[in-house]
Amino acid sequence: MLRRRGARVLLGPTIRTLPLGPDEGIRPATESLIATPPDVLVANTGIGVRSWFAAAESWGIGDALADALAGAQIFARGPKAAGAVLTAGLPVAWRAPSETLAELVDELLRGSVAGRRIALQLDGNTEQREAARLRSSGAVVVELPVYQWTLPEDERPGLRLVQATCARQLDAVTFTSAAAVDNLFVLAHEHDLEPPLRDAFGGPVIAMCVGPVCGQAAARYGVHGVEPKRARLGSMVHTLTEQLAARCQRLRLAGTSVTVQGALVAVDGRRTMLTDRERAVLHVLVRVPGAVISRRELLRVVWNDTSADAHALEVTVARLRKRLGSAGSALQTVVRRGYRLDGVRESSTS
């Protein structure tokens, strides 16, 4: 969807969905519900509900499970979970408008849950706050662990995503689950990159979250996540497209009209694509027009390493100056100090 809109996409998966075996809690919990049917079933995720029912079928107890759930009130967190329940031939009593588990539990707690037997299908998180809330209100909670979210076996693509974000080589990072946010910061922490990652999201890089659960996860790390009005992939891509279009900059450099959008630069109508480091250097200079930015600061921001080879920076600046064509003379070297962008009159357009 993003590529069709002209974006260059860097893939960096940060989560792996690991199905849990029958001896890891799900089968004993299922048999417990068949023996003593629940009053309430909380359907948390579509993939979890479908996997649970499929596992029960494979164990030869699918019909017994359906019979046990026939008398339960079923609360679904969102449309995918509700759809999975309906596909199994069971009715949905209530669905959370905000599509969050917290709102679903709030709805249950509006009545008395003391002594009620509640089957809670878990997502892949290891920490289950909502189960604790129900128990503290007197509910008997039967947890259904269907799968677990872990870091990918190959962490290198996710680490490359962290490094590119820290270097301001990306305009945005999209998150489709809270676990993806958590694991991105886990990777950053393991490689001493958590502060620059947080700084990048506080500056030029948009943290685009698919919905409020993702947004809440980002907020826990001090990151303001942008969310679409509806928690859907299509809405997320549409909102991100609008956000990026609004960031288009029109500059006046050395008497030349320059338009910058992401890595695309148009100089007097001539379009060229910048490399990741060229665009990162330009972004830093444009942010404070006329100010001198030291070599050390550019190495810190763009290379994430103040001890990096200064010659690489000189080469990048020279290439950027060449790509800017007639506007390149505005990129000035200040001897023994650094670089500055001269004569900038900046505006934005949507």
C-alpha positions as a Markdown table, in Angstrom:
| # | Residue | x | y | z |
|---|---|---|---|---|
| 1 | Met | 0.0 | 0.0 | 0.0 |
| 2 | Leu | 2.8 | 2.4 | 0.8 |
| 3 | Arg | 4.9 | 1.5 | -2.3 |
| 4 | Arg | 1.9 | 2.1 | -4.5 |
| 5 | Arg | 1.9 | 5.7 | -3.2 |
| 6 | Gly | 5.6 | 6.1 | -4.2 |
| 7 | Ala | 7.2 | 5.3 | -0.8 |
| 8 | Arg | 10.5 | 3.5 | -0.3 |
| 9 | Val | 9.9 | 0.8 | 2.3 |
| 10 | Leu | 12.5 | -0.6 | 4.7 |
| 11 | Leu | 11.1 | -3.8 | 6.3 |
| 12 | Gly | 12.2 | -4.4 | 9.9 |
| 13 | Pro | 10.0 | -7.0 | 11.6 |
| 14 | Thr | 10.3 | -6.9 | 15.4 |
| 15 | Ile | 7.9 | -9.6 | 16.5 |
| 16 | Arg | 7.3 | -13.3 | 15.9 |
| 17 | Thr | 4.1 | -15.0 | 16.7 |
| 18 | Leu | 5.0 | -18.3 | 18.4 |
| 19 | Pro | 2.1 | -20.8 | 18.7 |
| 20 | Leu | 2.0 | -22.5 | 22.1 |
| 21 | Gly | 1.8 | -26.3 | 22.4 |
| 22 | Pro | -1.1 | -28.1 | 24.1 |
| 23 | Asp | 1.0 | -28.7 | 27.2 |
| 24 | Glu | 1.8 | -25.0 | 27.7 |
| 25 | Gly | -1.6 | -24.2 | 29.3 |
| 26 | Ile | -4.1 | -24.0 | 26.5 |
| 27 | Arg | -5.4 | -27.6 | 26.6 |
| 28 | Pro | -5.7 | -27.9 | 30.4 |
| 29 | Ala | -7.6 | -24.5 | 30.3 |
| 30 | Thr | -9.9 | -25.7 | 27.5 |
| 31 | Glu | -10.7 | -29.0 | 29.3 |
| 32 | Ser | -11.4 | -26.9 | 32.5 |
| 33 | Leu | -13.9 | -24.8 | 30.6 |
| 34 | Ile | -15.6 | -27.9 | 29.2 |
| 35 | Ala | -15.9 | -29.4 | 32.6 |
| 36 | Thr | -17.1 | -26.1 | 34.2 |
| 37 | Pro | -18.5 | -23.8 | 31.4 |
| 38 | Pro | -17.7 | -20.1 | 31.8 |
| 39 | Asp | -20.2 | -17.3 | 32.4 |
| 40 | Val | -18.3 | -15.0 | 30.0 |
| 41 | Leu | -15.8 | -15.4 | 27.2 |
| 42 | Val | -13.5 | -12.6 | 26.3 |
| 43 | Ala | -12.5 | -12.9 | 22.6 |
| 44 | Asn | -9.4 | -10.8 | 22.4 |
| 45 | Thr | -7.9 | -11.4 | 19.0 |
| 46 | Gly | -9.1 | -13.0 | 15.7 |
| 47 | Ile | -6.0 | -15.2 | 15.3 |
| 48 | Gly | -6.2 | -16.3 | 18.9 |
| 49 | Val | -9.9 | -17.4 | 18.7 |
| 50 | Arg | -9.4 | -19.2 | 15.4 |
| 51 | Ser | -6.3 | -20.9 | 16.6 |
| 52 | Trp | -8.0 | -22.0 | 19.8 |
| 53 | Phe | -11.0 | -23.5 | 18.1 |
| 54 | Ala | -8.8 | -25.2 | 15.5 |
| 55 | Ala | -6.7 | -26.7 | 18.3 |
| 56 | Ala | -9.8 | -28.0 | 20.1 |
| 57 | Glu | -10.9 | -29.6 | 16.8 |
| 58 | Ser | -7.5 | -31.3 | 16.4 |
| 59 | Trp | -7.8 | -32.7 | 19.9 |
| 60 | Gly | -11.3 | -34.1 | 19.2 |
| 61 | Ile | -13.0 | -31.8 | 21.7 |
| 62 | Gly | -14.3 | -29.1 | 19.3 |
| 63 | Asp | -18.0 | -29.9 | 19.7 |
| 64 | Ala | -17.6 | -30.1 | 23.5 |
| 65 | Leu | -16.0 | -26.7 | 23.6 |
| 66 | Ala | -18.8 | -25.2 | 21.4 |
| 67 | Asp | -21.4 | -26.7 | 23.8 |
| 68 | Ala | -19.6 | -25.3 | 26.8 |
| 69 | Leu | -19.5 | -21.8 | 25.3 |
| 70 | Ala | -23.1 | -21.9 | 24.1 |
| 71 | Gly | -24.4 | -20.4 | 27.3 |
| 72 | Ala | -21.7 | -17.8 | 27.8 |
| 73 | Gln | -21.9 | -14.1 | 27.2 |
| 74 | Ile | -19.2 | -13.4 | 24.6 |
| 75 | Phe | -17.5 | -10.0 | 24.6 |
| 76 | Ala | -15.2 | -9.3 | 21.6 |
| 77 | Arg | -12.4 | -6.7 | 21.6 |
| 78 | Gly | -12.7 | -5.9 | 17.9 |
| 79 | Pro | -14.2 | -6.9 | 14.5 |
| 80 | Lys | -11.6 | -9.6 | 13.8 |
| 81 | Ala | -12.2 | -11.4 | 17.1 |
| 82 | Ala | -16.0 | -10.9 | 16.7 |
| 83 | Gly | -15.8 | -12.4 | 13.2 |
| 84 | Ala | -13.9 | -15.4 | 14.4 |
| 85 | Val | -16.6 | -16.0 | 17.1 |
| 86 | Leu | -19.4 | -15.7 | 14.6 |
| 87 | Thr | -17.6 | -18.0 | 12.2 |
| 88 | Ala | -17.6 | -20.6 | 14.9 |
| 89 | Gly | -21.4 | -20.3 | 15.1 |
| 90 | Leu | -21.5 | -18.4 | 18.4 |
| 91 | Pro | -23.2 | -15.1 | 19.1 |
| 92 | Val | -21.4 | -11.9 | 20.2 |
| 93 | Ala | -23.1 | -10.1 | 23.1 |
| 94 | Trp | -20.9 | -6.9 | 23.0 |
| 95 | Arg | -18.0 | -5.4 | 21.1 |
| 96 | Ala | -15.7 | -2.7 | 22.3 |
| 97 | Pro | -16.2 | 0.5 | 20.3 |
| 98 | Ser | -12.6 | 1.6 | 20.8 |
| 99 | Glu | -11.4 | -2.0 | 20.1 |
| 100 | Thr | -9.3 | -2.0 | 23.2 |
| 101 | Leu | -9.2 | -4.8 | 25.9 |
| 102 | Ala | -9.2 | -2.1 | 28.6 |
| 103 | Glu | -12.6 | -0.8 | 27.4 |
| 104 | Leu | -14.0 | -4.3 | 27.2 |
| 105 | Val | -12.9 | -5.0 | 30.8 |
| 106 | Asp | -14.4 | -1.6 | 31.9 |
| 107 | Glu | -17.7 | -2.7 | 30.4 |
| 108 | Leu | -17.6 | -6.0 | 32.4 |
| 109 | Leu | -16.7 | -4.2 | 35.6 |
| 110 | Arg | -19.7 | -1.9 | 35.3 |
| 111 | Gly | -21.6 | -4.9 | 36.6 |
| 112 | Ser | -20.6 | -7.3 | 39.3 |
| 113 | Val | -18.0 | -9.9 | 38.3 |
| 114 | Ala | -17.5 | -11.3 | 41.7 |
| 115 | Gly | -17.7 | -15.1 | 41.5 |
| 116 | Arg | -18.3 | -15.1 | 37.8 |
| 117 | Arg | -16.2 | -17.5 | 35.7 |
| 118 | Ile | -14.5 | -15.6 | 32.9 |
| 119 | Ala | -12.5 | -17.2 | 30.1 |
| 120 | Leu | -10.0 | -14.7 | 28.8 |
| 121 | Gln | -8.3 | -15.5 | 25.5 |
| 122 | Leu | -4.8 | -13.9 | 25.8 |
| 123 | Asp | -2.8 | -12.1 | 23.2 |
| 124 | Gly | 0.9 | -12.7 | 22.9 |
| 125 | Asn | 2.0 | -10.3 | 25.7 |
| 126 | Thr | 3.5 | -11.8 | 28.8 |
| 127 | Glu | 2.0 | -9.1 | 31.1 |
| 128 | Gln | -1.7 | -9.4 | 31.5 |
| 129 | Arg | -3.0 | -6.3 | 33.2 |
| 130 | Glu | -6.6 | -6.8 | 32.4 |
| 131 | Ala | -6.7 | -10.4 | 33.9 |
| 132 | Ala | -5.3 | -8.9 | 37.1 |
| 133 | Arg | -8.1 | -6.2 | 37.1 |
| 134 | Leu | -10.8 | -8.9 | 36.8 |
| 135 | Arg | -9.3 | -11.0 | 39.5 |
| 136 | Ser | -9.0 | -8.0 | 41.9 |
| 137 | Ser | -12.8 | -7.5 | 41.4 |
| 138 | Gly | -13.5 | -11.1 | 42.4 |
| 139 | Ala | -13.8 | -12.8 | 39.1 |
| 140 | Val | -12.6 | -16.4 | 38.5 |
| 141 | Val | -10.4 | -15.9 | 35.5 |
| 142 | Val | -9.4 | -18.8 | 33.2 |
| 143 | Glu | -6.6 | -17.6 | 31.0 |
| 144 | Leu | -6.3 | -19.1 | 27.5 |
| 145 | Pro | -2.7 | -18.7 | 26.3 |
| 146 | Val | -2.8 | -19.5 | 22.5 |
| 147 | Tyr | 0.4 | -17.9 | 21.3 |
| 148 | Gln | 3.3 | -15.8 | 22.4 |
| 149 | Trp | 5.0 | -12.8 | 20.9 |
| 150 | Thr | 8.8 | -12.9 | 20.9 |
| 151 | Leu | 11.6 | -11.2 | 19.2 |
| 152 | Pro | 12.3 | -12.6 | 15.7 |
| 153 | Glu | 14.9 | -15.3 | 15.4 |
| 154 | Asp | 16.9 | -12.9 | 13.1 |
| 155 | Glu | 17.0 | -9.6 | 14.8 |
| 156 | Arg | 19.2 | -7.9 | 12.2 |
| 157 | Pro | 16.3 | -6.4 | 10.1 |
| 158 | Gly | 14.7 | -4.9 | 13.2 |
| 159 | Leu | 18.1 | -3.5 | 14.3 |
| 160 | Arg | 18.6 | -1.9 | 10.9 |
| 161 | Leu | 15.2 | -0.2 | 11.3 |
| 162 | Val | 16.3 | 1.1 | 14.7 |
| 163 | Gln | 19.6 | 2.4 | 13.3 |
| 164 | Ala | 17.9 | 4.1 | 10.3 |
| 165 | Thr | 15.4 | 5.7 | 12.6 |
| 166 | Cys | 18.1 | 7.1 | 14.9 |
| 167 | Ala | 20.0 | 8.4 | 11.8 |
| 168 | Arg | 16.8 | 10.3 | 10.6 |
| 169 | Gln | 16.9 | 8.3 | 7.4 |
| 170 | Leu | 13.2 | 7.5 | 7.6 |
| 171 | Asp | 10.2 | 9.7 | 7.5 |
| 172 | Ala | 8.0 | 7.4 | 9.5 |
| 173 | Val | 7.8 | 4.0 | 11.2 |
| 174 | Thr | 4.5 | 2.1 | 11.1 |
| 175 | Phe | 3.4 | 0.0 | 14.0 |
| 176 | Thr | 0.6 | -2.6 | 13.8 |
| 177 | Ser | 0.7 | -3.9 | 17.4 |
| 178 | Ala | 1.8 | -2.7 | 20.8 |
| 179 | Ala | 4.3 | -5.6 | 20.9 |
| 180 | Ala | 6.1 | -4.3 | 17.9 |
| 181 | Val | 6.6 | -1.0 | 19.7 |
| 182 | Asp | 7.9 | -2.8 | 22.8 |
| 183 | Asn | 10.3 | -5.0 | 20.9 |
| 184 | Leu | 11.7 | -2.1 | 18.8 |
| 185 | Phe | 12.6 | -0.4 | 22.1 |
| 186 | Val | 14.0 | -3.7 | 23.5 |
| 187 | Leu | 16.3 | -3.9 | 20.4 |
| 188 | Ala | 17.3 | -0.3 | 20.8 |
| 189 | His | 18.0 | -0.8 | 24.5 |
| 190 | Glu | 20.2 | -3.8 | 23.9 |
| 191 | His | 22.4 | -1.8 | 21.5 |
| 192 | Asp | 22.5 | 1.4 | 23.6 |
| 193 | Leu | 20.3 | 3.2 | 21.1 |
| 194 | Glu | 17.1 | 3.9 | 23.1 |
| 195 | Pro | 17.8 | 7.6 | 23.8 |
| 196 | Pro | 18.5 | 8.5 | 20.1 |
| 197 | Leu | 15.5 | 6.4 | 19.0 |
| 198 | Arg | 13.3 | 8.4 | 21.4 |
| 199 | Asp | 14.8 | 11.6 | 20.1 |
| 200 | Ala | 14.2 | 10.7 | 16.5 |
| 201 | Phe | 10.5 | 10.0 | 17.2 |
| 202 | Gly | 10.4 | 13.3 | 19.0 |
| 203 | Gly | 11.8 | 15.1 | 16.0 |
| 204 | Pro | 11.5 | 14.2 | 12.3 |
| 205 | Val | 10.3 | 10.6 | 12.3 |
| 206 | Ile | 6.6 | 9.9 | 12.7 |
| 207 | Ala | 5.6 | 7.0 | 14.9 |
| 208 | Met | 2.5 | 5.9 | 13.0 |
| 209 | Cys | 0.4 | 3.6 | 15.1 |
| 210 | Val | -2.5 | 1.6 | 13.8 |
| 211 | Gly | -4.7 | 2.3 | 16.8 |
| 212 | Pro | -5.0 | 3.4 | 20.4 |
| 213 | Val | -3.4 | 0.2 | 21.9 |
| 214 | Cys | -0.3 | 0.9 | 19.8 |
| 215 | Gly | -0.5 | 4.6 | 20.7 |
| 216 | Gln | -0.6 | 3.8 | 24.4 |
| 217 | Ala | 2.5 | 1.5 | 24.0 |
| 218 | Ala | 4.4 | 4.4 | 22.3 |
| 219 | Ala | 3.4 | 6.8 | 25.0 |
| 220 | Arg | 5.0 | 4.5 | 27.6 |
| 221 | Tyr | 8.3 | 5.3 | 26.0 |
| 222 | Gly | 7.7 | 9.0 | 25.8 |
| 223 | Val | 6.7 | 8.9 | 22.2 |
| 224 | His | 3.7 | 10.6 | 20.7 |
| 225 | Gly | 2.2 | 8.2 | 18.2 |
| 226 | Val | 0.0 | 9.4 | 15.4 |
| 227 | Glu | -3.2 | 7.4 | 15.0 |
| 228 | Pro | -5.9 | 7.2 | 12.3 |
| 229 | Lys | -9.6 | 7.8 | 13.2 |
| 230 | Arg | -10.3 | 4.1 | 12.6 |
| 231 | Ala | -7.9 | 1.4 | 13.7 |
| 232 | Arg | -7.5 | -0.2 | 10.3 |
| 233 | Leu | -4.4 | -0.6 | 8.0 |
| 234 | Gly | -6.0 | 1.3 | 5.2 |
| 235 | Ser | -6.9 | 4.2 | 7.4 |
| 236 | Met | -3.3 | 4.2 | 8.8 |
| 237 | Val | -1.8 | 4.4 | 5.4 |
| 238 | His | -4.2 | 7.2 | 4.4 |
| 239 | Thr | -3.4 | 9.2 | 7.5 |
| 240 | Leu | 0.3 | 8.7 | 7.1 |
| 241 | Thr | 0.1 | 9.9 | 3.5 |
| 242 | Glu | -1.6 | 13.1 | 4.6 |
| 243 | Gln | 0.9 | 13.6 | 7.4 |
| 244 | Leu | 3.9 | 13.2 | 5.0 |
| 245 | Ala | 2.3 | 15.4 | 2.3 |
| 246 | Ala | 1.8 | 18.2 | 4.9 |
| 247 | Arg | 5.6 | 18.1 | 5.5 |
| 248 | Cys | 6.6 | 19.1 | 2.0 |
| 249 | Gln | 8.9 | 22.0 | 2.3 |
| 250 | Arg | 9.5 | 24.9 | -0.2 |
| 251 | Leu | 12.9 | 26.6 | 0.2 |
| 252 | Arg | 14.7 | 29.4 | -1.5 |
| 253 | Leu | 18.4 | 28.5 | -1.7 |
| 254 | Ala | 20.9 | 30.7 | -3.6 |
| 255 | Gly | 18.0 | 32.3 | -5.5 |
| 256 | Thr | 16.8 | 28.9 | -6.6 |
| 257 | Ser | 13.4 | 27.3 | -5.8 |
| 258 | Val | 13.9 | 24.0 | -4.0 |
| 259 | Thr | 11.1 | 21.6 | -2.9 |
| 260 | Val | 11.9 | 18.8 | -0.4 |
| 261 | Gln | 9.6 | 15.9 | 0.3 |
| 262 | Gly | 11.2 | 13.0 | 2.0 |
| 263 | Ala | 14.2 | 11.8 | -0.1 |
| 264 | Leu | 12.9 | 13.6 | -3.2 |
| 265 | Val | 14.3 | 17.0 | -4.0 |
| 266 | Ala | 13.1 | 19.2 | -6.9 |
| 267 | Val | 15.5 | 22.0 | -7.9 |
| 268 | Asp | 13.8 | 24.4 | -10.4 |
| 269 | Gly | 11.6 | 21.5 | -11.4 |
| 270 | Arg | 14.5 | 19.0 | -11.8 |
| 271 | Arg | 13.8 | 16.0 | -9.5 |
| 272 | Thr | 16.5 | 13.9 | -7.8 |
| 273 | Met | 16.5 | 11.3 | -5.1 |
| 274 | Leu | 18.9 | 11.8 | -2.2 |
| 275 | Thr | 20.7 | 8.9 | -0.4 |
| 276 | Asp | 19.7 | 8.3 | 3.2 |
| 277 | Arg | 22.7 | 10.2 | 4.6 |
| 278 | Glu | 22.4 | 13.1 | 2.2 |
| 279 | Arg | 18.8 | 13.6 | 3.2 |
| 280 | Ala | 19.6 | 13.3 | 6.9 |
| 281 | Val | 22.4 | 16.0 | 6.5 |
| 282 | Leu | 20.0 | 18.3 | 4.6 |
| 283 | His | 17.3 | 17.8 | 7.2 |
| 284 | Val | 19.6 | 18.8 | 10.1 |
| 285 | Leu | 20.7 | 21.9 | 8.2 |
| 286 | Val | 17.2 | 23.0 | 7.1 |
| 287 | Arg | 15.9 | 22.6 | 10.7 |
| 288 | Val | 18.1 | 25.6 | 11.8 |
| 289 | Pro | 18.7 | 27.7 | 8.6 |
| 290 | Gly | 21.7 | 29.9 | 8.8 |
| 291 | Ala | 23.1 | 28.3 | 11.9 |
| 292 | Val | 26.5 | 26.5 | 11.8 |
| 293 | Ile | 26.2 | 22.8 | 12.6 |
| 294 | Ser | 29.4 | 21.3 | 13.8 |
| 295 | Arg | 30.9 | 18.2 | 12.1 |
| 296 | Arg | 30.7 | 16.4 | 15.5 |
| 297 | Glu | 27.0 | 17.1 | 15.7 |
| 298 | Leu | 26.3 | 15.9 | 12.2 |
| 299 | Leu | 28.3 | 12.7 | 12.8 |
| 300 | Arg | 26.3 | 12.2 | 16.0 |
| 301 | Val | 22.9 | 12.6 | 14.4 |
| 302 | Val | 23.5 | 11.1 | 11.0 |
| 303 | Trp | 26.1 | 8.4 | 11.8 |
| 304 | Asn | 25.1 | 7.8 | 15.5 |
| 305 | Asp | 28.9 | 8.0 | 16.2 |
| 306 | Thr | 30.9 | 11.2 | 16.9 |
| 307 | Ser | 34.1 | 9.2 | 16.3 |
| 308 | Ala | 33.0 | 8.2 | 12.7 |
| 309 | Asp | 35.3 | 9.1 | 9.8 |
| 310 | Ala | 34.9 | 12.8 | 9.1 |
| 311 | His | 35.9 | 12.2 | 5.5 |
| 312 | Ala | 32.6 | 10.3 | 5.0 |
| 313 | Leu | 30.8 | 13.5 | 6.1 |
| 314 | Glu | 32.8 | 15.6 | 3.7 |
| 315 | Val | 32.0 | 13.3 | 0.8 |
| 316 | Thr | 28.3 | 13.3 | 1.7 |
| 317 | Val | 28.2 | 17.1 | 1.8 |
| 318 | Ala | 30.0 | 17.3 | -1.5 |
| 319 | Arg | 27.6 | 14.9 | -3.1 |
| 320 | Leu | 24.6 | 16.7 | -1.6 |
| 321 | Arg | 25.9 | 20.0 | -2.9 |
| 322 | Lys | 26.2 | 18.5 | -6.4 |
| 323 | Arg | 22.7 | 17.1 | -6.2 |
| 324 | Leu | 21.3 | 20.5 | -5.3 |
| 325 | Gly | 22.6 | 21.9 | -8.6 |
| 326 | Ser | 22.3 | 25.6 | -8.9 |
| 327 | Ala | 21.2 | 25.8 | -5.2 |
| 328 | Gly | 24.3 | 23.9 | -4.0 |
| 329 | Ser | 26.2 | 27.0 | -3.3 |
| 330 | Ala | 23.9 | 27.7 | -0.3 |
| 331 | Leu | 25.4 | 24.7 | 1.4 |
| 332 | Gln | 28.5 | 26.4 | 2.9 |
| 333 | Thr | 31.6 | 25.1 | 4.6 |
| 334 | Val | 32.6 | 27.1 | 7.7 |
| 335 | Val | 36.3 | 26.4 | 8.2 |
| 336 | Arg | 37.1 | 24.6 | 11.4 |
| 337 | Arg | 33.5 | 24.9 | 12.6 |
| 338 | Gly | 31.1 | 22.9 | 10.3 |
| 339 | Tyr | 28.4 | 23.6 | 7.8 |
| 340 | Arg | 25.5 | 25.9 | 7.3 |
| 341 | Leu | 22.6 | 26.4 | 4.8 |
| 342 | Asp | 22.4 | 30.0 | 3.7 |
| 343 | Gly | 19.5 | 32.0 | 2.4 |
| 344 | Val | 16.7 | 29.7 | 3.4 |
| 345 | Arg | 13.1 | 31.0 | 3.3 |
| 346 | Glu | 11.0 | 28.1 | 4.4 |
| 347 | Ser | 7.3 | 27.2 | 4.0 |
| 348 | Ser | 5.2 | 24.1 | 4.0 |
| 349 | Thr | 2.4 | 23.0 | 1.7 |
| 350 | Ser | -0.2 | 20.3 | 1.9 |
